[in-house]
Amino acid sequence: MKFKVLLVDDHALFRKGIASLLNELKELEIIGEASNGREGVEKARELKPDIIIMDVEMPEMTGVDAVRAIKEELPQCKVVMLTISEDDDNLFKSIKNGAQGYLLKSMEPDDLIKQIKGLLKGEAALSKTIASKILKEFANLSKKQKEVDYQKFNLTEREGEVLIQVAQGITNKEIAFELAITENTVKNHLCNIMEKLHLQNRVQLATFAWREGFVDN
């Protein structure tokens, strides 16, 4: 079985170059090309490809908008954005709209082949710099979420840190070592947390922390 690929880019020369490169992979079959986002949506609807490799900036409809339209009709189709820009706004909008990959046109041909092979195995196709940006953004979002949770329940940041440790099954002694505080200080924090949350023991604290998203499921 071969994976059907649709190429969407407003530069014909670039499309032909990518097609020539991907034809080296016996698992792939190039079934069509499109020169803008709107045409890409129409071709996707008609040809029902397994994979779409699509430029971000195109006339009539951008790749960012096209990926959203395509994923609404063909959710199983894997869309990889290929661009010259590392623009954060386009990156996160594309991922939010359903893209499984975001690669830079400046990458080496061998790297593109490697990324597409990974995509066939179920991996995300991401350039290293792009992957770093995404991880950084997730870390920032996670930090912001925890700060909001602390404030929501009238907990200090330190109390929130202790609560997270409790939810992970860590003992008072280990919490004290991890946070560089004394065991008595840990106990005091726990008493304050239980009083603020109207809870009575570590099990209730752990259950609360998991339920409210202080720790990932």
Z-matrix of the N, CA and C atoms (Angstrom, degrees):
N
C 1 1.453
C 2 1.531 1 110.73
N 3 1.336 2 116.02 1 133.44
C 4 1.458 3 120.70 2 178.06
C 5 1.524 4 110.18 3 -107.10
N 6 1.330 5 115.41 4 145.87
C 7 1.459 6 121.07 5 176.63
C 8 1.527 7 108.66 6 -85.41
N 9 1.310 8 116.44 7 127.99
C 10 1.461 9 121.98 8 -177.87
C 11 1.527 10 109.78 9 -83.93
N 12 1.344 11 115.83 10 130.84
C 13 1.463 12 121.32 11 -174.87
C 14 1.517 13 111.12 12 -120.58
N 15 1.334 14 115.97 13 134.38
C 16 1.455 15 123.41 14 173.77
C 17 1.524 16 108.34 15 -112.93
N 18 1.338 17 116.82 16 132.13
C 19 1.462 18 121.96 17 179.26
C 20 1.519 19 109.66 18 -106.54
N 21 1.337 20 117.16 19 128.87
C 22 1.467 21 121.64 20 -177.88
C 23 1.529 22 108.98 21 -127.90
N 24 1.337 23 115.91 22 109.23
C 25 1.465 24 121.19 23 -179.67
C 26 1.524 25 107.88 24 -160.55
N 27 1.323 26 116.90 25 143.05
C 28 1.456 27 118.73 26 -176.98
C 29 1.522 28 113.75 27 -81.80
N 30 1.327 29 117.92 28 -1.23
C 31 1.460 30 121.62 29 175.80
C 32 1.531 31 109.87 30 -107.56
N 33 1.328 32 115.73 31 110.44
C 34 1.469 33 121.13 32 -176.17
C 35 1.527 34 111.54 33 -59.81
N 36 1.330 35 116.79 34 -40.14
C 37 1.461 36 120.34 35 -178.44
C 38 1.520 37 110.85 36 -62.28
N 39 1.334 38 116.23 37 -39.97
C 40 1.457 39 119.80 38 179.41
C 41 1.535 40 110.46 39 -67.51
N 42 1.332 41 117.05 40 -41.82
C 43 1.469 42 120.16 41 178.19
C 44 1.527 43 110.65 42 -58.28
N 45 1.336 44 115.89 43 -44.52
C 46 1.467 45 119.88 44 -178.61
C 47 1.523 46 110.67 45 -64.41
N 48 1.334 47 115.93 46 -37.48
C 49 1.464 48 119.31 47 179.22
C 50 1.518 49 111.84 48 -65.75
N 51 1.340 50 116.83 49 -43.48
C 52 1.466 51 120.55 50 178.02
C 53 1.521 52 110.39 51 -64.73
N 54 1.339 53 116.59 52 -41.14
C 55 1.468 54 120.55 53 179.47
C 56 1.525 55 110.61 54 -60.43
N 57 1.326 56 116.08 55 -44.63
C 58 1.465 57 120.76 56 179.18
C 59 1.520 58 111.04 57 -61.93
N 60 1.330 59 116.07 58 -39.80
C 61 1.464 60 120.83 59 -179.53
C 62 1.528 61 111.40 60 -67.63
N 63 1.326 62 116.64 61 -46.16
C 64 1.461 63 120.42 62 -176.41
C 65 1.528 64 112.75 63 -72.89
N 66 1.315 65 116.55 64 -21.38
C 67 1.470 66 119.58 65 177.57
C 68 1.525 67 111.93 66 -65.36
N 69 1.332 68 115.51 67 -12.96
C 70 1.468 69 119.41 68 176.02
C 71 1.523 70 111.59 69 -71.34
N 72 1.323 71 116.71 70 -20.38
C 73 1.461 72 120.81 71 179.52
C 74 1.525 73 109.54 72 -91.10
N 75 1.301 74 116.01 73 116.20
C 76 1.470 75 120.20 74 -176.73
C 77 1.523 76 112.12 75 -67.71
N 78 1.357 77 116.83 76 -16.15
C 79 1.471 78 119.98 77 -179.81
C 80 1.526 79 112.78 78 -78.60
N 81 1.365 80 116.40 79 -11.58
C 82 1.455 81 120.25 80 -173.62
C 83 1.529 82 112.54 81 -111.25
N 84 1.340 83 114.89 82 151.44
C 85 1.455 84 121.65 83 173.75
C 86 1.534 85 108.27 84 -136.91
N 87 1.321 86 117.57 85 118.90
C 88 1.456 87 121.85 86 177.93
C 89 1.526 88 107.67 87 -76.55
N 90 1.321 89 117.33 88 115.11
C 91 1.463 90 120.38 89 -174.84
C 92 1.527 91 113.23 90 -106.46
N 93 1.338 92 117.65 91 -7.35
C 94 1.449 93 118.44 92 -179.92
C 95 1.509 94 113.26 93 179.89
N 96 1.337 95 115.47 94 166.14
C 97 1.455 96 122.60 95 178.18
C 98 1.525 97 109.31 96 -137.06
N 99 1.324 98 115.92 97 153.96
C 100 1.466 99 121.74 98 176.27
C 101 1.521 100 108.54 99 -142.00
N 102 1.333 101 116.83 100 149.90
C 103 1.459 102 120.78 101 -173.62
C 104 1.529 103 114.46 102 -104.45
N 105 1.345 104 117.11 103 -0.90
C 106 1.464 105 120.00 104 174.97
C 107 1.524 106 109.54 105 -158.23
N 108 1.326 107 116.18 106 171.10
C 109 1.452 108 120.00 107 -175.29
C 110 1.517 109 113.89 108 -61.94
N 111 1.334 110 116.26 109 -41.76
C 112 1.467 111 119.42 110 -178.63
C 113 1.527 112 111.26 111 -64.05
N 114 1.324 113 115.06 112 -43.80
C 115 1.468 114 119.62 113 177.43
C 116 1.524 115 110.10 114 -65.08
N 117 1.321 116 115.92 115 -34.79
C 118 1.459 117 120.02 116 178.49
C 119 1.517 118 111.70 117 -61.98
N 120 1.329 119 116.81 118 -42.51
C 121 1.462 120 121.29 119 177.35
C 122 1.523 121 110.36 120 -61.93
N 123 1.343 122 116.83 121 -44.40
C 124 1.464 123 121.58 122 -179.78
C 125 1.524 124 111.49 123 -63.79
N 126 1.330 125 116.31 124 -44.21
C 127 1.465 126 120.75 125 179.07
C 128 1.526 127 111.35 126 -65.04
N 129 1.316 128 116.17 127 -38.54
C 130 1.467 129 120.19 128 178.92
C 131 1.523 130 109.85 129 -63.69
N 132 1.318 131 116.14 130 -43.33
C 133 1.462 132 121.26 131 178.66
C 134 1.529 133 110.93 132 -61.34
N 135 1.323 134 115.84 133 -38.91
C 136 1.469 135 121.23 134 -177.23
C 137 1.526 136 112.83 135 -77.51
N 138 1.331 137 116.51 136 -45.30
C 139 1.464 138 121.13 137 -171.37
C 140 1.528 139 114.29 138 -94.73
N 141 1.325 140 116.66 139 -19.82
C 142 1.473 141 122.22 140 -179.48
C 143 1.537 142 112.26 141 49.27
N 144 1.329 143 116.16 142 63.11
C 145 1.472 144 120.34 143 179.81
C 146 1.521 145 112.16 144 -71.65
N 147 1.329 146 115.52 145 160.88
C 148 1.470 147 120.99 146 173.99
C 149 1.525 148 110.25 147 -84.49
N 150 1.339 149 115.36 148 -32.50
C 151 1.464 150 121.73 149 -177.03
C 152 1.526 151 109.19 150 -135.79
N 153 1.332 152 115.77 151 137.55
C 154 1.464 153 121.05 152 172.90
C 155 1.522 154 107.94 153 -123.20
N 156 1.325 155 115.36 154 128.20
C 157 1.464 156 120.38 155 173.89
C 158 1.521 157 106.04 156 -108.15
N 159 1.339 158 116.04 157 118.20
C 160 1.459 159 120.25 158 -166.24
C 161 1.518 160 112.91 159 -134.84
N 162 1.331 161 114.63 160 137.10
C 163 1.460 162 121.14 161 175.10
C 164 1.525 163 109.42 162 -70.57
N 165 1.328 164 116.62 163 156.22
C 166 1.465 165 121.27 164 179.49
C 167 1.525 166 111.49 165 -84.54
N 168 1.328 167 115.75 166 -54.30
C 169 1.467 168 120.71 167 -176.78
C 170 1.522 169 110.22 168 -94.24
N 171 1.349 170 116.21 169 111.29
C 172 1.466 171 121.96 170 179.15
C 173 1.523 172 109.88 171 -143.63
N 174 1.323 173 117.02 172 157.23
C 175 1.463 174 119.91 173 178.19
C 176 1.532 175 112.34 174 -71.63
N 177 1.323 176 115.16 175 161.97
C 178 1.468 177 124.61 176 177.17
C 179 1.531 178 112.99 177 70.83
N 180 1.313 179 117.40 178 -52.29
C 181 1.467 180 121.87 179 175.44
C 182 1.515 181 108.80 180 -150.20
N 183 1.313 182 117.41 181 128.90
C 184 1.464 183 120.29 182 -179.40
C 185 1.531 184 110.32 183 -72.17
N 186 1.319 185 114.99 184 162.05
C 187 1.452 186 119.44 185 176.53
C 188 1.515 187 112.24 186 -63.67
N 189 1.342 188 116.16 187 -32.45
C 190 1.463 189 121.18 188 179.36
C 191 1.529 190 110.41 189 -60.96
N 192 1.331 191 116.47 190 -43.71
C 193 1.465 192 120.31 191 178.55
C 194 1.534 193 111.35 192 -74.63
N 195 1.318 194 115.60 193 -35.90
C 196 1.463 195 119.89 194 -178.28
C 197 1.526 196 111.72 195 -65.04
N 198 1.325 197 117.46 196 -39.35
C 199 1.463 198 119.71 197 -178.27
C 200 1.524 199 110.70 198 -63.77
N 201 1.329 200 116.64 199 -36.40
C 202 1.458 201 119.47 200 177.84
C 203 1.522 202 111.11 201 -63.95
N 204 1.346 203 116.50 202 -45.61
C 205 1.466 204 121.11 203 -179.97
C 206 1.528 205 111.28 204 -63.87
N 207 1.319 206 116.05 205 -40.27
C 208 1.469 207 120.46 206 -178.87
C 209 1.530 208 111.26 207 -67.49
N 210 1.322 209 116.27 208 -44.69
C 211 1.473 210 119.69 209 -177.75
C 212 1.524 211 111.96 210 -66.91
N 213 1.325 212 117.49 211 -26.79
C 214 1.463 213 120.03 212 177.31
C 215 1.522 214 110.83 213 -66.78
N 216 1.341 215 116.55 214 -36.14
C 217 1.462 216 120.75 215 -179.01
C 218 1.523 217 112.77 216 -92.98
N 219 1.330 218 115.88 217 -33.53
C 220 1.469 219 120.61 218 -176.73
C 221 1.535 220 109.63 219 -128.35
N 222 1.316 221 118.06 220 71.67
C 223 1.471 222 120.54 221 -175.29
C 224 1.522 223 113.92 222 -61.81
N 225 1.336 224 117.06 223 -24.03
C 226 1.467 225 120.10 224 -178.63
C 227 1.525 226 112.47 225 -80.70
N 228 1.339 227 117.39 226 -13.92
C 229 1.461 228 121.67 227 -178.62
C 230 1.531 229 110.21 228 -72.80
N 231 1.322 230 117.23 229 134.99
C 232 1.455 231 122.16 230 179.39
C 233 1.526 232 109.35 231 -95.38
N 234 1.325 233 115.86 232 121.12
C 235 1.460 234 121.10 233 -177.92
C 236 1.524 235 110.26 234 -110.11
N 237 1.325 236 115.55 235 126.60
C 238 1.464 237 121.64 236 177.83
C 239 1.525 238 108.31 237 -115.02
N 240 1.326 239 116.34 238 123.47
C 241 1.456 240 121.27 239 177.73
C 242 1.528 241 109.18 240 -84.91
N 243 1.325 242 115.93 241 137.29
C 244 1.460 243 121.39 242 179.63
C 245 1.524 244 107.18 243 -128.12
N 246 1.327 245 117.55 244 119.70
C 247 1.462 246 119.91 245 -170.12
C 248 1.522 247 112.33 246 -145.74
N 249 1.337 248 114.90 247 161.29
C 250 1.461 249 119.76 248 175.57
C 251 1.521 250 110.53 249 -90.25
N 252 1.334 251 116.99 250 -10.69
C 253 1.463 252 121.72 251 -172.48
C 254 1.517 253 112.42 252 -108.26
N 255 1.342 254 116.03 253 146.09
C 256 1.454 255 121.63 254 173.74
C 257 1.524 256 110.67 255 -102.09
N 258 1.332 257 116.62 256 25.36
C 259 1.455 258 121.69 257 -177.70
C 260 1.525 259 111.75 258 -55.83
N 261 1.334 260 116.29 259 122.30
C 262 1.463 261 121.00 260 -175.92
C 263 1.528 262 112.37 261 -63.23
N 264 1.320 263 116.25 262 -38.50
C 265 1.458 264 120.30 263 -176.90
C 266 1.522 265 110.98 264 -62.55
N 267 1.326 266 116.79 265 -47.79
C 268 1.466 267 120.49 266 178.20
C 269 1.523 268 111.61 267 -64.31
N 270 1.322 269 115.84 268 -38.99
C 271 1.468 270 120.63 269 179.83
C 272 1.521 271 111.16 270 -58.36
N 273 1.329 272 116.74 271 -55.52
C 274 1.463 273 119.83 272 -173.90
C 275 1.532 274 112.20 273 -72.22
N 276 1.331 275 116.70 274 -31.55
C 277 1.464 276 119.04 275 175.17
C 278 1.524 277 110.50 276 -66.06
N 279 1.336 278 116.75 277 -40.64
C 280 1.463 279 120.59 278 179.70
C 281 1.521 280 111.58 279 -63.62
N 282 1.326 281 116.56 280 -45.44
C 283 1.462 282 120.79 281 178.90
C 284 1.521 283 110.12 282 -63.95
N 285 1.331 284 116.61 283 -42.64
C 286 1.461 285 121.41 284 178.60
C 287 1.520 286 110.99 285 -62.08
N 288 1.344 287 116.72 286 -36.39
C 289 1.461 288 121.01 287 -178.61
C 290 1.520 289 113.61 288 -78.97
N 291 1.346 290 116.46 289 -5.26
C 292 1.465 291 118.96 290 172.87
C 293 1.508 292 117.52 291 118.84
N 294 1.334 293 118.26 292 2.73
C 295 1.466 294 120.04 293 -179.72
C 296 1.530 295 111.01 294 -65.34
N 297 1.338 296 115.71 295 139.11
C 298 1.470 297 120.61 296 177.59
C 299 1.514 298 112.87 297 -94.28
N 300 1.324 299 116.44 298 -2.11
C 301 1.454 300 118.81 299 -179.27
C 302 1.511 301 111.84 300 -159.60
N 303 1.338 302 115.87 301 158.60
C 304 1.452 303 121.66 302 179.79
C 305 1.524 304 106.33 303 -150.16
N 306 1.323 305 116.08 304 105.44
C 307 1.458 306 121.03 305 -174.29
C 308 1.522 307 110.97 306 -120.50
N 309 1.323 308 115.33 307 152.55
C 310 1.462 309 120.95 308 179.75
C 311 1.526 310 110.39 309 -95.58
N 312 1.334 311 116.01 310 138.73
C 313 1.457 312 120.69 311 -179.19
C 314 1.526 313 112.26 312 -67.00
N 315 1.318 314 116.42 313 -15.38
C 316 1.464 315 120.47 314 179.69
C 317 1.527 316 112.80 315 -79.64
N 318 1.340 317 117.64 316 -4.28
C 319 1.459 318 120.68 317 -177.74
C 320 1.533 319 111.13 318 -70.00
N 321 1.322 320 115.91 319 157.06
C 322 1.449 321 121.89 320 178.32
C 323 1.533 322 110.31 321 -71.12
N 324 1.336 323 118.09 322 147.45
C 325 1.464 324 121.07 323 179.08
C 326 1.523 325 113.68 324 -53.66
N 327 1.325 326 116.84 325 -40.39
C 328 1.470 327 120.27 326 179.71
C 329 1.525 328 111.22 327 -63.39
N 330 1.337 329 115.93 328 -35.12
C 331 1.466 330 119.90 329 178.70
C 332 1.522 331 110.75 330 -67.45
N 333 1.330 332 116.90 331 -38.31
C 334 1.463 333 120.05 332 177.79
C 335 1.526 334 110.23 333 -62.90
N 336 1.309 335 116.08 334 -45.39
C 337 1.471 336 120.11 335 177.91
C 338 1.524 337 110.33 336 -58.40
N 339 1.323 338 116.53 337 -43.93
C 340 1.468 339 121.47 338 -179.74
C 341 1.529 340 110.62 339 -62.13
N 342 1.329 341 116.63 340 -42.66
C 343 1.471 342 120.67 341 -179.55
C 344 1.530 343 111.01 342 -65.77
N 345 1.312 344 117.23 343 -41.20
C 346 1.469 345 120.44 344 -179.99
C 347 1.530 346 110.42 345 -67.59
N 348 1.319 347 117.66 346 -38.30
C 349 1.462 348 120.56 347 175.71
C 350 1.523 349 110.45 348 -61.27
N 351 1.330 350 115.93 349 -40.90
C 352 1.463 351 120.04 350 177.38
C 353 1.516 352 110.90 351 -63.87
N 354 1.323 353 116.45 352 -39.19
C 355 1.467 354 121.36 353 178.90
C 356 1.527 355 110.59 354 -59.77
N 357 1.322 356 117.08 355 -39.95
C 358 1.466 357 121.51 356 179.84
C 359 1.532 358 111.77 357 -64.79
N 360 1.339 359 115.80 358 -22.88
C 361 1.468 360 120.93 359 178.72
C 362 1.534 361 112.01 360 -92.46
N 363 1.338 362 116.24 361 3.15
C 364 1.455 363 119.68 362 178.66
C 365 1.514 364 114.86 363 96.62
N 366 1.345 365 117.45 364 7.19
C 367 1.453 366 121.03 365 179.76
C 368 1.530 367 110.42 366 -88.17
N 369 1.328 368 116.48 367 158.20
C 370 1.459 369 120.88 368 174.54
C 371 1.523 370 108.57 369 -78.80
N 372 1.328 371 116.48 370 141.73
C 373 1.459 372 121.21 371 178.84
C 374 1.528 373 108.39 372 -97.06
N 375 1.329 374 116.17 373 101.52
C 376 1.461 375 120.54 374 -175.77
C 377 1.528 376 111.20 375 -135.99
N 378 1.321 377 116.54 376 130.11
C 379 1.459 378 119.93 377 171.71
C 380 1.526 379 108.45 378 -63.74
N 381 1.321 380 117.21 379 153.63
C 382 1.466 381 120.81 380 -176.25
C 383 1.522 382 112.25 381 -57.55
N 384 1.338 383 116.68 382 -44.99
C 385 1.460 384 119.10 383 -178.71
C 386 1.530 385 111.07 384 -65.38
N 387 1.329 386 116.04 385 -34.51
C 388 1.460 387 120.83 386 179.05
C 389 1.525 388 110.06 387 -69.12
N 390 1.331 389 116.76 388 -44.02
C 391 1.463 390 121.12 389 178.89
C 392 1.520 391 110.61 390 -59.69
N 393 1.332 392 116.91 391 -39.87
C 394 1.466 393 120.77 392 178.99
C 395 1.520 394 111.40 393 -63.36
N 396 1.330 395 116.12 394 -40.44
C 397 1.466 396 120.14 395 178.67
C 398 1.524 397 111.22 396 -63.13
N 399 1.324 398 115.99 397 -42.64
C 400 1.464 399 120.15 398 -178.87
C 401 1.524 400 110.88 399 -65.22
N 402 1.328 401 116.84 400 -45.00
C 403 1.462 402 120.68 401 179.07
C 404 1.525 403 110.97 402 -61.76
N 405 1.328 404 116.46 403 -40.54
C 406 1.469 405 120.62 404 178.63
C 407 1.525 406 110.76 405 -63.82
N 408 1.326 407 116.04 406 -41.58
C 409 1.462 408 120.14 407 -179.72
C 410 1.522 409 110.82 408 -64.97
N 411 1.357 410 116.63 409 -42.78
C 412 1.461 411 119.98 410 178.09
C 413 1.520 412 111.13 411 -62.56
N 414 1.330 413 116.22 412 -39.40
C 415 1.466 414 120.20 413 179.08
C 416 1.528 415 110.09 414 -63.33
N 417 1.334 416 116.52 415 -42.04
C 418 1.463 417 120.58 416 179.04
C 419 1.523 418 111.40 417 -64.80
N 420 1.334 419 116.02 418 -42.06
C 421 1.465 420 120.36 419 179.23
C 422 1.523 421 110.76 420 -64.14
N 423 1.342 422 115.33 421 -40.52
C 424 1.465 423 119.90 422 179.52
C 425 1.515 424 110.72 423 -63.44
N 426 1.325 425 116.29 424 -42.25
C 427 1.464 426 120.89 425 179.98
C 428 1.527 427 110.36 426 -64.48
N 429 1.330 428 116.24 427 -44.36
C 430 1.455 429 120.30 428 179.43
C 431 1.514 430 111.21 429 -61.86
N 432 1.356 431 115.95 430 -40.58
C 433 1.458 432 119.82 431 -178.50
C 434 1.523 433 110.74 432 -64.03
N 435 1.328 434 116.18 433 -41.63
C 436 1.457 435 119.05 434 -179.91
C 437 1.525 436 111.38 435 -66.49
N 438 1.319 437 117.29 436 -37.82
C 439 1.456 438 120.36 437 177.72
C 440 1.525 439 110.30 438 -62.58
N 441 1.317 440 116.57 439 -41.11
C 442 1.457 441 121.24 440 178.30
C 443 1.520 442 110.00 441 -63.42
N 444 1.327 443 117.07 442 -42.41
C 445 1.461 444 121.25 443 -179.86
C 446 1.530 445 111.27 444 -63.54
N 447 1.325 446 116.63 445 -42.84
C 448 1.466 447 119.68 446 179.23
C 449 1.526 448 109.99 447 -57.70
N 450 1.311 449 116.15 448 -48.18
C 451 1.463 450 121.31 449 -177.57
C 452 1.526 451 111.04 450 -66.56
N 453 1.311 452 115.24 451 -38.74
C 454 1.467 453 120.18 452 -178.37
C 455 1.519 454 111.45 453 -58.90
N 456 1.326 455 116.30 454 -37.53
C 457 1.466 456 120.59 455 -176.83
C 458 1.532 457 112.31 456 -104.96
N 459 1.336 458 115.48 457 14.63
C 460 1.466 459 121.06 458 175.53
C 461 1.530 460 112.17 459 63.42
N 462 1.323 461 116.08 460 30.96
C 463 1.462 462 120.44 461 178.21
C 464 1.523 463 109.86 462 -99.19
N 465 1.332 464 116.11 463 146.99
C 466 1.456 465 119.52 464 172.57
C 467 1.526 466 107.98 465 -78.27
N 468 1.326 467 116.28 466 167.34
C 469 1.465 468 119.83 467 179.35
C 470 1.528 469 110.42 468 -61.62
N 471 1.314 470 117.21 469 -40.41
C 472 1.470 471 120.47 470 179.03
C 473 1.521 472 111.29 471 -64.13
N 474 1.319 473 117.13 472 -41.74
C 475 1.470 474 120.29 473 177.85
C 476 1.522 475 110.28 474 -63.64
N 477 1.320 476 116.55 475 -37.18
C 478 1.464 477 119.83 476 176.69
C 479 1.523 478 111.36 477 -63.57
N 480 1.324 479 116.80 478 -40.12
C 481 1.469 480 121.08 479 178.55
C 482 1.526 481 110.58 480 -63.94
N 483 1.326 482 116.72 481 -41.53
C 484 1.467 483 120.94 482 178.64
C 485 1.528 484 110.03 483 -64.33
N 486 1.320 485 116.42 484 -43.22
C 487 1.463 486 120.83 485 179.99
C 488 1.526 487 111.32 486 -60.15
N 489 1.318 488 116.68 487 -41.75
C 490 1.468 489 120.94 488 178.48
C 491 1.525 490 110.36 489 -62.15
N 492 1.322 491 116.92 490 -42.39
C 493 1.467 492 121.22 491 179.99
C 494 1.526 493 110.46 492 -63.90
N 495 1.326 494 116.97 493 -41.75
C 496 1.469 495 121.27 494 178.46
C 497 1.524 496 109.99 495 -61.12
N 498 1.331 497 116.61 496 -43.18
C 499 1.466 498 121.36 497 -178.86
C 500 1.522 499 111.96 498 -63.38
N 501 1.323 500 116.40 499 -24.13
C 502 1.460 501 121.11 500 179.36
C 503 1.532 502 112.06 501 -91.12
N 504 1.347 503 116.18 502 6.95
C 505 1.464 504 120.60 503 175.44
C 506 1.505 505 114.81 504 78.40
N 507 1.322 506 117.95 505 21.31
C 508 1.462 507 121.83 506 -177.76
C 509 1.536 508 109.88 507 -87.10
N 510 1.323 509 116.98 508 138.26
C 511 1.469 510 122.03 509 -178.03
C 512 1.521 511 111.31 510 -74.21
N 513 1.340 512 115.85 511 165.01
C 514 1.465 513 120.33 512 178.45
C 515 1.523 514 111.70 513 -59.02
N 516 1.317 515 115.89 514 -41.05
C 517 1.464 516 120.30 515 -179.73
C 518 1.521 517 110.72 516 -62.46
N 519 1.336 518 116.25 517 -43.44
C 520 1.466 519 120.60 518 179.93
C 521 1.531 520 111.02 519 -68.75
N 522 1.349 521 116.84 520 -37.14
C 523 1.459 522 120.38 521 177.36
C 524 1.528 523 110.06 522 -62.96
N 525 1.334 524 115.45 523 -43.04
C 526 1.464 525 120.27 524 179.47
C 527 1.531 526 110.74 525 -59.84
N 528 1.326 527 116.44 526 -43.27
C 529 1.466 528 120.95 527 179.17
C 530 1.526 529 110.80 528 -65.75
N 531 1.323 530 116.22 529 -45.13
C 532 1.472 531 121.57 530 -176.92
C 533 1.527 532 111.50 531 -63.79
N 534 1.332 533 117.18 532 -39.64
C 535 1.463 534 121.19 533 -176.05
C 536 1.528 535 113.17 534 -97.66
N 537 1.333 536 115.60 535 0.96
C 538 1.470 537 121.04 536 178.39
C 539 1.528 538 111.87 537 59.84
N 540 1.336 539 115.90 538 46.26
C 541 1.464 540 122.07 539 176.62
C 542 1.529 541 107.48 540 -132.79
N 543 1.331 542 117.56 541 172.46
C 544 1.457 543 120.56 542 -179.79
C 545 1.535 544 110.40 543 -83.96
N 546 1.343 545 115.56 544 162.74
C 547 1.463 546 119.50 545 177.86
C 548 1.525 547 111.06 546 -64.70
N 549 1.334 548 116.45 547 -36.51
C 550 1.468 549 119.68 548 177.71
C 551 1.529 550 111.29 549 -61.46
N 552 1.334 551 115.68 550 -37.79
C 553 1.468 552 119.66 551 177.86
C 554 1.532 553 110.62 552 -65.91
N 555 1.325 554 115.29 553 -38.99
C 556 1.475 555 119.67 554 176.58
C 557 1.527 556 110.09 555 -60.44
N 558 1.345 557 115.69 556 -45.75
C 559 1.469 558 120.42 557 -179.79
C 560 1.529 559 110.93 558 -61.86
N 561 1.319 560 116.06 559 -40.23
C 562 1.467 561 120.03 560 178.56
C 563 1.528 562 110.90 561 -63.32
N 564 1.336 563 115.53 562 -42.47
C 565 1.465 564 119.63 563 177.93
C 566 1.532 565 110.39 564 -61.52
N 567 1.325 566 116.03 565 -42.78
C 568 1.467 567 119.89 566 -179.60
C 569 1.523 568 111.55 567 -62.53
N 570 1.314 569 115.87 568 -41.35
C 571 1.473 570 119.75 569 178.02
C 572 1.532 571 110.95 570 -62.02
N 573 1.332 572 114.89 571 -43.12
C 574 1.466 573 119.61 572 179.09
C 575 1.529 574 111.68 573 -64.29
N 576 1.341 575 115.29 574 -41.80
C 577 1.471 576 120.20 575 -179.48
C 578 1.526 577 110.28 576 -63.26
N 579 1.339 578 116.52 577 -47.94
C 580 1.463 579 120.31 578 -178.62
C 581 1.530 580 111.55 579 -62.91
N 582 1.332 581 115.45 580 -36.44
C 583 1.472 582 119.04 581 178.34
C 584 1.529 583 110.67 582 -66.52
N 585 1.340 584 116.87 583 -44.14
C 586 1.459 585 120.80 584 -179.02
C 587 1.523 586 112.39 585 -67.18
N 588 1.338 587 116.04 586 -35.53
C 589 1.468 588 120.01 587 -175.93
C 590 1.530 589 112.69 588 -95.75
N 591 1.336 590 115.59 589 -2.58
C 592 1.468 591 121.53 590 -179.31
C 593 1.535 592 111.05 591 58.32
N 594 1.335 593 114.81 592 45.83
C 595 1.466 594 121.70 593 177.97
C 596 1.523 595 108.68 594 -118.11
N 597 1.355 596 115.67 595 163.44
C 598 1.466 597 118.77 596 -169.53
C 599 1.516 598 115.37 597 -117.60
N 600 1.329 599 119.19 598 -17.97
C 601 1.464 600 119.24 599 -176.63
C 602 1.536 601 111.12 600 -154.87
N 603 1.330 602 115.61 601 176.14
C 604 1.467 603 121.70 602 -175.34
C 605 1.528 604 111.51 603 -65.36
N 606 1.325 605 116.79 604 -35.59
C 607 1.467 606 119.71 605 -179.63
C 608 1.524 607 110.14 606 -62.72
N 609 1.326 608 115.87 607 -44.37
C 610 1.459 609 120.10 608 178.31
C 611 1.529 610 110.90 609 -64.73
N 612 1.328 611 116.54 610 -38.78
C 613 1.461 612 120.49 611 177.54
C 614 1.526 613 111.01 612 -62.18
N 615 1.336 614 116.08 613 -45.98
C 616 1.464 615 120.61 614 -179.38
C 617 1.520 616 110.81 615 -62.98
N 618 1.327 617 116.67 616 -43.98
C 619 1.465 618 121.00 617 179.47
C 620 1.527 619 110.77 618 -60.72
N 621 1.328 620 115.41 619 -43.42
C 622 1.464 621 121.08 620 178.60
C 623 1.525 622 110.64 621 -60.80
N 624 1.335 623 116.56 622 -45.99
C 625 1.461 624 121.20 623 -176.62
C 626 1.519 625 111.78 624 -62.87
N 627 1.325 626 117.03 625 -41.94
C 628 1.465 627 120.62 626 178.46
C 629 1.519 628 111.07 627 -67.33
N 630 1.325 629 115.44 628 -42.65
C 631 1.471 630 119.93 629 -177.32
C 632 1.528 631 112.03 630 -65.37
N 633 1.339 632 116.26 631 -38.01
C 634 1.461 633 120.37 632 -175.42
C 635 1.533 634 113.37 633 -90.54
N 636 1.331 635 116.88 634 3.01
C 637 1.459 636 119.79 635 174.14
C 638 1.515 637 116.46 636 82.92
N 639 1.362 638 117.35 637 19.03
C 640 1.455 639 119.14 638 175.95
C 641 1.523 640 111.11 639 -68.29
N 642 1.318 641 115.80 640 -26.10
C 643 1.456 642 121.99 641 176.23
C 644 1.518 643 108.19 642 -130.19
N 645 1.345 644 116.36 643 149.54
C 646 1.459 645 121.26 644 -178.64
C 647 1.508 646 110.74 645 -73.48
N 648 1.341 647 115.06 646 144.24
C 649 1.475 648 120.09 647 175.99
C 650 1.513 649 110.01 648 -75.58
